[in-house]
Amino acid sequence: MALTEEEKKERKKVATAKWRAANKDKTKAYNKGYYGANKKKAGDWATAWRATNKDKLKVINKRHYDMVSSSLAESYIKSLLCNKSSLTRSDIPQELIELKRLEIKLKRNLKEQNNG
């Protein structure tokens, strides 16, 4: 019994995913080399994808923001400190980031106690 074109594509897709999972270092090196050599093409593709997949992009960005804000990542803290100020990200010392993180944790705990 011969496979249809769609079944062949699906089998190849599964085999490729399995190989990539088993060879992460090789895949990463290949991608780095490819995108380094084809920056313009990759950038054009990304721009076109963003333009045609706005709904998917919203979901991805929301998921990322939720993850970063809930874990209090350094990038999130820096963005809070830079908003509505003349500070740049490079102006912010690590001590200030840690203090802001503690302030946010404290405010979250107080809010949780008052609502709980």
Secondary structure as UniProt FT lines:
FT   HELIX           5..22
FT   HELIX           24..37
FT   HELIX           39..52
FT   HELIX           54..71
FT   HELIX           74..82
FT   TURN            83..84
FT   HELIX           89..91
FT   HELIX           94..115
//
